[in-house]
């Protein structure tokens, strides 16, 4: 694949050291590489690559940015209604009731357009973790320790 000299390479998923090594080598030779890797958030991808067996100096040299994304349901625009957060929801968000004094919280209701579910469509929540010189140094220092 690399001998055909593509500028951009898309790998389906990095699951093992062999696939990770191919992605790292392609990146180090100037190719733009896109792939998927299952982690809970963007910074965890660095630790996951190390767990697979990629050497820290290679991770620090080859990776420029990591994106994590989650798809979330969107409230139906035709039937959403004002709502209130309960105590458990406030605690999980780390908020006080006073912080929401000016806010209008909306919740699902249900109508014929959303099939009584209260949600219609999805949107993506994206986290981008860029690997700058400071992060590169941290990768090299932290992952060297036993």
N, C-alpha and C positions, 0 to 999 in steps of 0.2 A: 504494500500500500504506500509506504513512504517513498519508494523509488519512483513513483509516478509524480512526485513533487506537488502534492496539493497544498494550497495555502491554509485551508481550514479542514480540520478533521473532527468528525463526530463519532464518538464511541458510545455504544448503547448504555453500558453500565460497568463501573469498575467494581469487580467482586473479588479479584484475586491479585496476587503479586505480578503475575505475567501481564495482565491487562494494564495494571497500574504502571508497570515498567515501560510498556509501549507508549502510554500517554505521556509519561515523564520525558522519555527520550525524544518523542515528537516535539514536545514543548521546548525542550532545551536546544533543538535544532531549528527553532524559529517558526514552528507551525502554531497556529491558533487551535487549541484543542478544547472541545466541549464534551462533557460526559456527565453521567449521573452517578451519585454516590449516596447511599442511604444513611443519613444522620438526623439528629433532632434539630440541629441548627447549623448555621454556616461555619462558625469557628470549630465545631466538632469534626468537621471534615479533615482538618489537619491531623488530629489524633487518630481518626479512622485510617487515613493513609499510612500513618506510622504503624498502626496495629496490623495492617495488611503486610507490612514489611518494607515499605519504602523508607530509605534512609533520610533523616531529617535535613541534611544539607541539600538533597535533591528536591525535597518538598519546598524548602525555602527558595531554591533557585528557579524552580519550574512553575510554581503556582503564583498567579498574579491576583486573582479574585475568586471568591466563592459566593455563589448565590444559593440561598435557601428559599423555598416558597411553600406556601400553604394555600389551598383553595378553601374559601369560606362562602357560605350561603349569603345571598343578598336578600334583605327584606323586600317583600312585594311593595312596589311603589303605590299601588292602588288601594291597599288595605292596611298598611302599617299604622299603628296607633300609639299614642303616648303611653309609656309604661314606667315602672319604677324598679330599681334594683333592690333585691332583698339583702339582708345582712351578709349572707354567705358570699354573694356575688361582689359586694363592696369589699369584703376582706380579701377575696382572691385577686381583686384588681388593685388593692392597696389604697383605696380611696375612703374618704370621709363623706358623709352626707352633705356637709357644708361646701365641699369642693364642687358639688353638682348643682348648686343653687341656681346658676344661670343656664344650666344645660337642660335640653329636652331629650330624654331617653325614649327611643322608639322600640316597639316590640312587634312580634308577629300577631296577625289577627286571623286572616283567612278569607278568601273570596273565590269567585268562580275562575278568575284569571290565574290564580296560583293553586287551583284545585284544593282549596281550603287548608293549604299547608302554611301559609303566611310567608313563604319564601319563593322567590323567582329569580333564577340565574345565580351565577357565582362570580366572585372576584378573587384576585390573587393578592396575597400579602407577601411581600418580598423583603428579604434581608440580604444585604450585600456586605461581604467582609473582604476588604481590600488588603492585600499583603504588601505593606510598605517596609522600609528598612528596619524600623523598630520591631515590627512583627517578625521579620526574617531573623533578626538577632534573637528574639525570644524563642522562636522555633528551634534554632540551633542550640541555644543554651538549655532550654527545658527538656527537650527530647533526648539530650545526651545523657541525662542523669539516669541511674538505674531505677 
